[in-house]
Amino acid sequence: MVEFEFEGLRFEADDDVLTDYDFVCDVLTADTEPAALVRCFKAVFAGRDREYAKKLGGKFAKMGELLAAAIKAAGEDAKN
């Protein structure tokens, strides 16, 4: 797990999921299969996606930004 900050709040993401083949496939098919993106959120945020969405005001777009922040944080963590 990697901890990171987004919009002044602390979050955790499963960095192993971020490199998982199924995760990458879901991200790549999210344009044609919106449910794939929700699967990504659930997997990366270890089932805490709804909790995190509420912390971010319930905005779906914020979850996409949160996912991008998680990917960035995992990349920075891997460098260390």
Biopython code that builds the backbone (N, CA, C, O; Angstrom):
import numpy as np
from Bio.PDB.StructureBuilder import StructureBuilder

atoms = [
    (1, "MET", "N", (0.846, -1.182, 0.000)),
    (1, "MET", "CA", (0.000, 0.000, 0.000)),
    (1, "MET", "C", (0.890, 1.244, 0.000)),
    (1, "MET", "O", (1.962, 1.281, 0.605)),
    (2, "VAL", "N", (0.401, 2.241, -0.697)),
    (2, "VAL", "CA", (1.098, 3.522, -0.728)),
    (2, "VAL", "C", (0.147, 4.582, -0.167)),
    (2, "VAL", "O", (-1.030, 4.631, -0.525)),
    (3, "GLU", "N", (0.674, 5.422, 0.711)),
    (3, "GLU", "CA", (-0.101, 6.528, 1.256)),
    (3, "GLU", "C", (0.261, 7.786, 0.487)),
    (3, "GLU", "O", (1.417, 7.988, 0.116)),
    (4, "PHE", "N", (-0.749, 8.641, 0.249)),
    (4, "PHE", "CA", (-0.489, 9.869, -0.474)),
    (4, "PHE", "C", (-1.519, 10.914, -0.083)),
    (4, "PHE", "O", (-2.549, 10.612, 0.520)),
    (5, "GLU", "N", (-1.212, 12.148, -0.443)),
    (5, "GLU", "CA", (-2.110, 13.259, -0.145)),
    (5, "GLU", "C", (-2.735, 13.757, -1.444)),
    (5, "GLU", "O", (-2.077, 13.845, -2.480)),
    (6, "PHE", "N", (-4.025, 14.080, -1.359)),
    (6, "PHE", "CA", (-4.758, 14.644, -2.489)),
    (6, "PHE", "C", (-5.744, 15.658, -1.924)),
    (6, "PHE", "O", (-6.565, 15.330, -1.067)),
    (7, "GLU", "N", (-5.657, 16.871, -2.404)),
    (7, "GLU", "CA", (-6.526, 17.953, -1.949)),
    (7, "GLU", "C", (-6.525, 18.109, -0.433)),
    (7, "GLU", "O", (-7.558, 18.362, 0.186)),
    (8, "GLY", "N", (-5.331, 17.949, 0.150)),
    (8, "GLY", "CA", (-5.168, 18.140, 1.582)),
    (8, "GLY", "C", (-5.635, 16.983, 2.444)),
    (8, "GLY", "O", (-5.605, 17.079, 3.670)),
    (9, "LEU", "N", (-6.067, 15.891, 1.828)),
    (9, "LEU", "CA", (-6.546, 14.710, 2.552)),
    (9, "LEU", "C", (-5.605, 13.545, 2.302)),
    (9, "LEU", "O", (-4.940, 13.488, 1.268)),
    (10, "ARG", "N", (-5.546, 12.613, 3.255)),
    (10, "ARG", "CA", (-4.690, 11.424, 3.131)),
    (10, "ARG", "C", (-5.506, 10.248, 2.592)),
    (10, "ARG", "O", (-6.652, 10.033, 2.986)),
    (11, "PHE", "N", (-4.890, 9.496, 1.684)),
    (11, "PHE", "CA", (-5.517, 8.325, 1.087)),
    (11, "PHE", "C", (-4.496, 7.201, 1.011)),
    (11, "PHE", "O", (-3.293, 7.425, 1.137)),
    (12, "GLU", "N", (-4.995, 5.988, 0.803)),
    (12, "GLU", "CA", (-4.150, 4.813, 0.573)),
    (12, "GLU", "C", (-4.584, 4.147, -0.717)),
    (12, "GLU", "O", (-5.763, 4.131, -1.071)),
    (13, "ALA", "N", (-3.589, 3.593, -1.413)),
    (13, "ALA", "CA", (-3.868, 2.848, -2.641)),
    (13, "ALA", "C", (-3.005, 1.598, -2.657)),
    (13, "ALA", "O", (-1.893, 1.586, -2.128)),
    (14, "ASP", "N", (-3.527, 0.558, -3.264)),
    (14, "ASP", "CA", (-2.798, -0.702, -3.381)),
    (14, "ASP", "C", (-1.882, -0.610, -4.595)),
    (14, "ASP", "O", (-2.334, -0.750, -5.732)),
    (15, "ASP", "N", (-0.607, -0.379, -4.357)),
    (15, "ASP", "CA", (0.332, -0.196, -5.453)),
    (15, "ASP", "C", (0.547, -1.473, -6.261)),
    (15, "ASP", "O", (0.968, -1.396, -7.416)),
    (16, "ASP", "N", (0.276, -2.627, -5.696)),
    (16, "ASP", "CA", (0.373, -3.868, -6.465)),
    (16, "ASP", "C", (-0.716, -3.932, -7.540)),
    (16, "ASP", "O", (-0.480, -4.415, -8.648)),
    (17, "VAL", "N", (-1.889, -3.446, -7.205)),
    (17, "VAL", "CA", (-2.997, -3.439, -8.177)),
    (17, "VAL", "C", (-2.656, -2.552, -9.371)),
    (17, "VAL", "O", (-3.015, -2.865, -10.506)),
    (18, "LEU", "N", (-1.967, -1.450, -9.114)),
    (18, "LEU", "CA", (-1.671, -0.484, -10.175)),
    (18, "LEU", "C", (-0.819, -1.068, -11.293)),
    (18, "LEU", "O", (-0.797, -0.521, -12.396)),
    (19, "THR", "N", (-0.121, -2.163, -11.034)),
    (19, "THR", "CA", (0.689, -2.806, -12.071)),
    (19, "THR", "C", (0.090, -4.130, -12.540)),
    (19, "THR", "O", (0.695, -4.847, -13.336)),
    (20, "ASP", "N", (-1.093, -4.444, -12.044)),
    (20, "ASP", "CA", (-1.771, -5.693, -12.384)),
    (20, "ASP", "C", (-2.340, -5.635, -13.806)),
    (20, "ASP", "O", (-2.885, -4.610, -14.215)),
    (21, "TYR", "N", (-2.216, -6.704, -14.536)),
    (21, "TYR", "CA", (-2.688, -6.771, -15.923)),
    (21, "TYR", "C", (-4.180, -6.454, -16.036)),
    (21, "TYR", "O", (-4.586, -5.688, -16.909)),
    (22, "ASP", "N", (-4.996, -7.039, -15.158)),
    (22, "ASP", "CA", (-6.436, -6.789, -15.212)),
    (22, "ASP", "C", (-6.761, -5.313, -14.973)),
    (22, "ASP", "O", (-7.661, -4.761, -15.606)),
    (23, "PHE", "N", (-6.028, -4.682, -14.064)),
    (23, "PHE", "CA", (-6.230, -3.262, -13.809)),
    (23, "PHE", "C", (-5.939, -2.451, -15.072)),
    (23, "PHE", "O", (-6.739, -1.604, -15.470)),
    (24, "VAL", "N", (-4.801, -2.715, -15.692)),
    (24, "VAL", "CA", (-4.421, -1.979, -16.905)),
    (24, "VAL", "C", (-5.458, -2.189, -17.999)),
    (24, "VAL", "O", (-5.827, -1.242, -18.693)),
    (25, "CYS", "N", (-5.932, -3.420, -18.160)),
    (25, "CYS", "CA", (-6.977, -3.693, -19.162)),
    (25, "CYS", "C", (-8.248, -2.911, -18.859)),
    (25, "CYS", "O", (-8.865, -2.359, -19.770)),
    (26, "ASP", "N", (-8.646, -2.858, -17.587)),
    (26, "ASP", "CA", (-9.845, -2.109, -17.213)),
    (26, "ASP", "C", (-9.677, -0.620, -17.501)),
    (26, "ASP", "O", (-10.605, 0.022, -17.993)),
    (27, "VAL", "N", (-8.518, -0.072, -17.203)),
    (27, "VAL", "CA", (-8.280, 1.350, -17.487)),
    (27, "VAL", "C", (-8.381, 1.600, -18.988)),
    (27, "VAL", "O", (-8.977, 2.588, -19.418)),
    (28, "LEU", "N", (-7.801, 0.712, -19.778)),
    (28, "LEU", "CA", (-7.786, 0.912, -21.230)),
    (28, "LEU", "C", (-9.152, 0.732, -21.873)),
    (28, "LEU", "O", (-9.387, 1.244, -22.968)),
    (29, "THR", "N", (-10.057, 0.016, -21.217)),
    (29, "THR", "CA", (-11.389, -0.200, -21.789)),
    (29, "THR", "C", (-12.453, 0.686, -21.146)),
    (29, "THR", "O", (-13.636, 0.558, -21.459)),
    (30, "ALA", "N", (-12.044, 1.580, -20.252)),
    (30, "ALA", "CA", (-13.003, 2.402, -19.515)),
    (30, "ALA", "C", (-13.849, 3.297, -20.426)),
    (30, "ALA", "O", (-14.987, 3.616, -20.082)),
    (31, "ASP", "N", (-13.317, 3.703, -21.573)),
    (31, "ASP", "CA", (-14.092, 4.546, -22.497)),
    (31, "ASP", "C", (-15.301, 3.821, -23.062)),
    (31, "ASP", "O", (-16.356, 4.421, -23.269)),
    (32, "THR", "N", (-15.141, 2.529, -23.310)),
    (32, "THR", "CA", (-16.240, 1.760, -23.906)),
    (32, "THR", "C", (-17.020, 0.946, -22.881)),
    (32, "THR", "O", (-18.129, 0.486, -23.154)),
    (33, "GLU", "N", (-16.430, 0.772, -21.699)),
    (33, "GLU", "CA", (-17.087, 0.011, -20.629)),
    (33, "GLU", "C", (-16.917, 0.763, -19.309)),
    (33, "GLU", "O", (-15.986, 0.485, -18.554)),
    (34, "PRO", "N", (-17.816, 1.722, -19.026)),
    (34, "PRO", "CA", (-17.673, 2.549, -17.822)),
    (34, "PRO", "C", (-17.556, 1.760, -16.521)),
    (34, "PRO", "O", (-16.908, 2.222, -15.582)),
    (35, "ALA", "N", (-18.160, 0.599, -16.448)),
    (35, "ALA", "CA", (-18.068, -0.209, -15.226)),
    (35, "ALA", "C", (-16.628, -0.624, -14.947)),
    (35, "ALA", "O", (-16.275, -0.902, -13.802)),
    (36, "ALA", "N", (-15.803, -0.668, -15.976)),
    (36, "ALA", "CA", (-14.400, -1.043, -15.801)),
    (36, "ALA", "C", (-13.683, -0.037, -14.902)),
    (36, "ALA", "O", (-12.840, -0.414, -14.088)),
    (37, "LEU", "N", (-14.017, 1.228, -15.051)),
    (37, "LEU", "CA", (-13.375, 2.247, -14.235)),
    (37, "LEU", "C", (-13.779, 2.106, -12.769)),
    (37, "LEU", "O", (-12.955, 2.312, -11.878)),
    (38, "VAL", "N", (-15.011, 1.763, -12.519)),
    (38, "VAL", "CA", (-15.468, 1.543, -11.146)),
    (38, "VAL", "C", (-14.730, 0.348, -10.541)),
    (38, "VAL", "O", (-14.352, 0.385, -9.370)),
    (39, "ARG", "N", (-14.523, -0.707, -11.327)),
    (39, "ARG", "CA", (-13.727, -1.852, -10.843)),
    (39, "ARG", "C", (-12.324, -1.399, -10.460)),
    (39, "ARG", "O", (-11.766, -1.859, -9.463)),
    (40, "CYS", "N", (-11.756, -0.496, -11.256)),
    (40, "CYS", "CA", (-10.425, 0.030, -10.956)),
    (40, "CYS", "C", (-10.415, 0.743, -9.614)),
    (40, "CYS", "O", (-9.538, 0.513, -8.781)),
    (41, "PHE", "N", (-11.406, 1.617, -9.413)),
    (41, "PHE", "CA", (-11.483, 2.351, -8.152)),
    (41, "PHE", "C", (-11.573, 1.387, -6.977)),
    (41, "PHE", "O", (-10.860, 1.546, -5.987)),
    (42, "LYS", "N", (-12.447, 0.388, -7.082)),
    (42, "LYS", "CA", (-12.623, -0.573, -5.994)),
    (42, "LYS", "C", (-11.325, -1.325, -5.702)),
    (42, "LYS", "O", (-10.956, -1.516, -4.543)),
    (43, "ALA", "N", (-10.641, -1.748, -6.757)),
    (43, "ALA", "CA", (-9.413, -2.523, -6.575)),
    (43, "ALA", "C", (-8.278, -1.665, -6.015)),
    (43, "ALA", "O", (-7.628, -2.053, -5.045)),
    (44, "VAL", "N", (-8.041, -0.518, -6.615)),
    (44, "VAL", "CA", (-6.917, 0.328, -6.203)),
    (44, "VAL", "C", (-7.103, 0.843, -4.776)),
    (44, "VAL", "O", (-6.147, 0.908, -4.004)),
    (45, "PHE", "N", (-8.330, 1.206, -4.436)),
    (45, "PHE", "CA", (-8.578, 1.782, -3.123)),
    (45, "PHE", "C", (-9.086, 0.745, -2.121)),
    (45, "PHE", "O", (-9.679, 1.092, -1.099)),
    (46, "ALA", "N", (-8.847, -0.520, -2.427)),
    (46, "ALA", "CA", (-9.113, -1.636, -1.511)),
    (46, "ALA", "C", (-10.525, -1.600, -0.927)),
    (46, "ALA", "O", (-10.726, -1.805, 0.270)),
    (47, "GLY", "N", (-11.501, -1.335, -1.806)),
    (47, "GLY", "CA", (-12.889, -1.342, -1.383)),
    (47, "GLY", "C", (-13.336, -0.090, -0.646)),
    (47, "GLY", "O", (-14.474, -0.017, -0.180)),
    (48, "ARG", "N", (-12.458, 0.890, -0.536)),
    (48, "ARG", "CA", (-12.799, 2.132, 0.171)),
    (48, "ARG", "C", (-13.209, 3.238, -0.804)),
    (48, "ARG", "O", (-13.247, 4.411, -0.433)),
    (49, "ASP", "N", (-13.513, 2.865, -2.042)),
    (49, "ASP", "CA", (-13.811, 3.852, -3.082)),
    (49, "ASP", "C", (-15.001, 4.743, -2.731)),
    (49, "ASP", "O", (-14.946, 5.952, -2.958)),
    (50, "ARG", "N", (-16.062, 4.180, -2.188)),
    (50, "ARG", "CA", (-17.235, 4.995, -1.820)),
    (50, "ARG", "C", (-16.898, 5.956, -0.679)),
    (50, "ARG", "O", (-17.320, 7.113, -0.680)),
    (51, "GLU", "N", (-16.147, 5.467, 0.274)),
    (51, "GLU", "CA", (-15.697, 6.332, 1.381)),
    (51, "GLU", "C", (-14.874, 7.501, 0.837)),
    (51, "GLU", "O", (-15.071, 8.651, 1.230)),
    (52, "TYR", "N", (-13.954, 7.188, -0.071)),
    (52, "TYR", "CA", (-13.103, 8.219, -0.651)),
    (52, "TYR", "C", (-13.923, 9.190, -1.496)),
    (52, "TYR", "O", (-13.678, 10.396, -1.467)),
    (53, "ALA", "N", (-14.890, 8.674, -2.244)),
    (53, "ALA", "CA", (-15.744, 9.545, -3.054)),
    (53, "ALA", "C", (-16.491, 10.528, -2.157)),
    (53, "ALA", "O", (-16.618, 11.705, -2.492)),
    (54, "LYS", "N", (-16.976, 10.054, -1.038)),
    (54, "LYS", "CA", (-17.690, 10.936, -0.094)),
    (54, "LYS", "C", (-16.755, 12.008, 0.455)),
    (54, "LYS", "O", (-17.147, 13.166, 0.597)),
    (55, "LYS", "N", (-15.509, 11.617, 0.765)),
    (55, "LYS", "CA", (-14.529, 12.587, 1.256)),
    (55, "LYS", "C", (-14.267, 13.678, 0.222)),
    (55, "LYS", "O", (-13.905, 14.800, 0.576)),
    (56, "LEU", "N", (-14.451, 13.348, -1.054)),
    (56, "LEU", "CA", (-14.189, 14.288, -2.144)),
    (56, "LEU", "C", (-15.470, 14.942, -2.652)),
    (56, "LEU", "O", (-15.490, 15.503, -3.748)),
    (57, "GLY", "N", (-16.517, 14.874, -1.876)),
    (57, "GLY", "CA", (-17.758, 15.544, -2.233)),
    (57, "GLY", "C", (-18.653, 14.774, -3.176)),
    (57, "GLY", "O", (-19.596, 15.341, -3.729)),
    (58, "GLY", "N", (-18.383, 13.494, -3.373)),
    (58, "GLY", "CA", (-19.241, 12.657, -4.201)),
    (58, "GLY", "C", (-19.110, 12.884, -5.696)),
    (58, "GLY", "O", (-19.954, 12.417, -6.461)),
    (59, "LYS", "N", (-18.081, 13.583, -6.127)),
    (59, "LYS", "CA", (-17.894, 13.895, -7.545)),
    (59, "LYS", "C", (-17.110, 12.781, -8.246)),
    (59, "LYS", "O", (-15.991, 12.452, -7.853)),
    (60, "PHE", "N", (-17.715, 12.212, -9.284)),
    (60, "PHE", "CA", (-17.074, 11.123, -10.028)),
    (60, "PHE", "C", (-15.751, 11.578, -10.646)),
    (60, "PHE", "O", (-14.768, 10.838, -10.635)),
    (61, "ALA", "N", (-15.733, 12.793, -11.181)),
    (61, "ALA", "CA", (-14.511, 13.302, -11.803)),
    (61, "ALA", "C", (-13.351, 13.356, -10.814)),
    (61, "ALA", "O", (-12.198, 13.136, -11.185)),
    (62, "LYS", "N", (-13.662, 13.651, -9.559)),
    (62, "LYS", "CA", (-12.612, 13.695, -8.534)),
    (62, "LYS", "C", (-11.984, 12.316, -8.322)),
    (62, "LYS", "O", (-10.805, 12.209, -7.985)),
    (63, "MET", "N", (-12.781, 11.264, -8.523)),
    (63, "MET", "CA", (-12.236, 9.917, -8.365)),
    (63, "MET", "C", (-11.204, 9.623, -9.449)),
    (63, "MET", "O", (-10.205, 8.951, -9.194)),
    (64, "GLY", "N", (-11.442, 10.121, -10.644)),
    (64, "GLY", "CA", (-10.453, 9.981, -11.712)),
    (64, "GLY", "C", (-9.165, 10.708, -11.372)),
    (64, "GLY", "O", (-8.069, 10.202, -11.611)),
    (65, "GLU", "N", (-9.309, 11.899, -10.811)),
    (65, "GLU", "CA", (-8.132, 12.663, -10.386)),
    (65, "GLU", "C", (-7.419, 11.954, -9.237)),
    (65, "GLU", "O", (-6.189, 11.943, -9.172)),
    (66, "LEU", "N", (-8.196, 11.365, -8.338)),
    (66, "LEU", "CA", (-7.615, 10.616, -7.226)),
    (66, "LEU", "C", (-6.845, 9.401, -7.738)),
    (66, "LEU", "O", (-5.759, 9.094, -7.247)),
    (67, "LEU", "N", (-7.410, 8.718, -8.719)),
    (67, "LEU", "CA", (-6.719, 7.575, -9.315)),
    (67, "LEU", "C", (-5.395, 8.012, -9.939)),
    (67, "LEU", "O", (-4.376, 7.342, -9.768)),
    (68, "ALA", "N", (-5.407, 9.125, -10.657)),
    (68, "ALA", "CA", (-4.172, 9.651, -11.259)),
    (68, "ALA", "C", (-3.145, 9.983, -10.174)),
    (68, "ALA", "O", (-1.954, 9.724, -10.346)),
    (69, "ALA", "N", (-3.602, 10.552, -9.065)),
    (69, "ALA", "CA", (-2.704, 10.867, -7.951)),
    (69, "ALA", "C", (-2.126, 9.591, -7.335)),
    (69, "ALA", "O", (-0.960, 9.559, -6.941)),
    (70, "ALA", "N", (-2.943, 8.547, -7.255)),
    (70, "ALA", "CA", (-2.477, 7.263, -6.715)),
    (70, "ALA", "C", (-1.404, 6.654, -7.618)),
    (70, "ALA", "O", (-0.400, 6.129, -7.136)),
    (71, "ILE", "N", (-1.625, 6.730, -8.919)),
    (71, "ILE", "CA", (-0.646, 6.204, -9.876)),
    (71, "ILE", "C", (0.667, 6.965, -9.740)),
    (71, "ILE", "O", (1.741, 6.363, -9.732)),
    (72, "LYS", "N", (0.579, 8.283, -9.632)),
    (72, "LYS", "CA", (1.782, 9.112, -9.470)),
    (72, "LYS", "C", (2.495, 8.763, -8.170)),
    (72, "LYS", "O", (3.717, 8.617, -8.154)),
    (73, "ALA", "N", (1.745, 8.629, -7.083)),
    (73, "ALA", "CA", (2.337, 8.309, -5.795)),
    (73, "ALA", "C", (3.027, 6.946, -5.810)),
    (73, "ALA", "O", (4.100, 6.782, -5.228)),
    (74, "ALA", "N", (2.416, 5.985, -6.467)),
    (74, "ALA", "CA", (3.020, 4.654, -6.552)),
    (74, "ALA", "C", (4.311, 4.705, -7.356)),
    (74, "ALA", "O", (5.280, 4.022, -7.026)),
    (75, "GLY", "N", (4.324, 5.512, -8.408)),
    (75, "GLY", "CA", (5.540, 5.664, -9.208)),
    (75, "GLY", "C", (6.660, 6.304, -8.418)),
    (75, "GLY", "O", (7.814, 5.886, -8.510)),
    (76, "GLU", "N", (6.319, 7.323, -7.637)),
    (76, "GLU", "CA", (7.325, 7.986, -6.795)),
    (76, "GLU", "C", (7.815, 7.038, -5.715)),
    (76, "GLU", "O", (9.002, 7.031, -5.389)),
    (77, "ASP", "N", (6.911, 6.235, -5.153)),
    (77, "ASP", "CA", (7.293, 5.274, -4.115)),
    (77, "ASP", "C", (8.236, 4.216, -4.687)),
    (77, "ASP", "O", (9.162, 3.774, -4.007)),
    (78, "ALA", "N", (8.002, 3.814, -5.927)),
    (78, "ALA", "CA", (8.845, 2.791, -6.555)),
    (78, "ALA", "C", (10.261, 3.305, -6.809)),
    (78, "ALA", "O", (11.212, 2.523, -6.835)),
    (79, "LYS", "N", (10.404, 4.619, -6.998)),
    (79, "LYS", "CA", (11.728, 5.209, -7.219)),
    (79, "LYS", "C", (12.575, 5.151, -5.958)),
    (79, "LYS", "O", (13.801, 5.078, -6.037)),
    (80, "ASN", "N", (11.931, 5.182, -4.792)),
    (80, "ASN", "CA", (12.659, 5.215, -3.514)),
    (80, "ASN", "C", (13.101, 3.865, -3.067)),
    (80, "ASN", "O", (13.723, 3.736, -2.013)),
]
sb = StructureBuilder()
sb.init_structure("model")
sb.init_model(0)
sb.init_chain("A")
sb.init_seg("    ")
for serial, (resi, resn, name, xyz) in enumerate(atoms, 1):
    if name == "N":
        sb.init_residue(resn, " ", resi, " ")
    sb.init_atom(name, np.array(xyz, "f"), 0.0, 1.0, " ", f" {name:<3s}", serial, name[0])
structure = sb.get_structure()
